Amino acid sequence: MNVALVVLDTLRKDAFDSHFDWLPGQRFENAYSTSHWTVPAHASLFAGKYASELGVYAGAQLLDCEEPVLAESFREAGYTTRAFSANVNISRPFGFHRGFDQFEGSWRLQALSENVFDWDGFIAETRESGPERYLSALHEVVTGDCDTVPSLKRGALLKLRDLGWGKTTRDDGATEALRFVRDTEFGDDEFLFVNLMEAHTPYDPPEEFRTVEPPELNGLRATLDEPEADPDTIRQAYNDSVRYLSSMYRAIFAELREEFDYVITLADHGEALGEYGAWEHLCGLYPEVTRIPLCIWNGETNEQNAIREETVSILNVHGTLLDIANLDGESRGRCLLGHHETTSREWLAEYHGLTDRHRTSLGRDGFDTERLDDEMHGLIARDYYGWEAIDGFHELGSIDDPRERIDALVDCLDRRVVENDVAVSESVEAQLRDLGYA
């Protein structure tokens, strides 16, 4: 049996509804993430527990938990495990390659290879020098220990991006992911993970999908102050990016359905676009951020286009994967296939403050970050979502004693407290900055 797990990073539920009506499968109308950003959400997806239990959150971004992750469980059961990631956070430096026989990445991840010349570090160090600096870099590429051809390609790509030339300079990895899926000779018993980043900032799709110029947006600064760009332009640029993501994923999905028995499509989190004065996804548990699309396609099911109304968590995706592949392992989530929810279930969403990178950057620019460093939680229940925010407690729907329910759920967690924020190279730092993570 072949199983594919595809994360459409930063895709809002309403944007999914608007642009992915072509995608077949059981659609879950009330699915939520366990977190508001990539690293802890993927940790929950991979290991079946809350990120606080795994010790993966702001200030501790390394996936070094004792629990087995999905790729390890699949490989132990005899599966070939492959991954393609376009997200720098989901990469080797952060330990997310665990269990994968093959771990490939977009141009962003290729730039992190130890054998590729560190163009990002070079540019940062020689920014005040003249054009002759590139002759020095080329000499280092040709005569140094790095791989010459990939290093030259990387340098050319960066230059083209600076000049705004070339269609591929406006793609955050989807074209490479499509090529990877088409070129791979999948066999029997395959597990494939894919992360696509086209809905993530900088909201910069190819020219033919743009209806506005890509705006400048730093979500944390915009939330603490206000966005520099026009809010309507930001929203339209996000919509343009999602339209492009839909187009590319349609082609990728067409390839996957020929090779895979199951294709599970979801987001790791959504995106705030001005709701509650918030922008992007790094500063709170707003419903536009924690509610996610989830669609499970099984070529043999009779419920291909069923709408599922029960309230579920990204943890259920982990439980579903264990169940359909008959894998050993523990999960907080149960399988979503074969039966519907019959009892009420409540879930948490977690916020654990800022990363050191953001705290330093914001403090340097005069922002008070103290209010963004408090631990906060969201409560997910049937017909209800309540969340703690920097300006108080907010609710959609009504439920008895929500704060007490949150406290009870938090008290049940066996939390792992660690301090292992990853020391990254200048290349990784540059890619994180480009995506708003530093």
Salt bridges, closest charged atoms under 4 A:
ASP9 OD1 - HIS269 NE2 3.57
ASP14 OD2 - ARG12 NH2 2.87
ASP17 OD2 - LYS13 NZ 2.82
GLU29 OE1 - LYS13 NZ 3.28
GLU53 OE1 - ARG332 NE 2.89
ASP64 OD1 - ARG416 NH1 3.12
GLU67 OE2 - LYS49 NZ 3.03
GLU72 OE1 - ARG98 NH2 2.94
ASP101 OD1 - ARG75 NH1 3.43
ASP120 OD2 - ARG154 NH2 3.26
ASP172 OD1 - ARG108 NE 2.64
GLU190 OE1 - ARG82 NE 2.84
ASP204 OD2 - ARG170 NH1 3.37
ASP204 OD1 - ARG210 NH2 3.14
GLU207 OE1 - ARG210 NH1 3.47
GLU208 OE2 - LYS167 NZ 3.54
GLU213 OE1 - ARG210 NH1 3.65
ASP232 OD1 - ARG235 NH1 2.93
ASP240 OD1 - ARG243 NH2 3.26
GLU255 OE2 - ARG182 NE 3.22
ASP268 OD2 - HIS42 ND1 3.73
ASP268 OD2 - HIS269 NE2 3.43
GLU271 OE1 - HIS281 ND1 2.64
GLU275 OE2 - ARG12 NH2 3.03
GLU310 OE2 - ARG308 NH2 2.65
GLU341 OE1 - ARG334 NH2 3.03
GLU346 OE2 - ARG405 NH1 2.29
ASP356 OD1 - ARG359 NH1 2.55
ASP365 OD2 - ARG221 NH2 2.40
ASP373 OD2 - ARG359 NE 2.79
GLU375 OE1 - HIS352 NE2 3.81
GLU375 OE2 - HIS377 NE2 3.71
GLU375 OE1 - ARG415 NH1 2.98
GLU388 OE1 - HIS377 ND1 3.94
GLU388 OE2 - ARG403 NH2 3.44
ASP391 OD1 - HIS394 NE2 2.84
GLU426 OE2 - ARG433 NH2 3.15
GLU429 OE1 - ARG357 NE 3.37
ASP434 OD2 - ARG108 NH1 2.92
ASP434 OD2 - ARG161 NH2 3.83
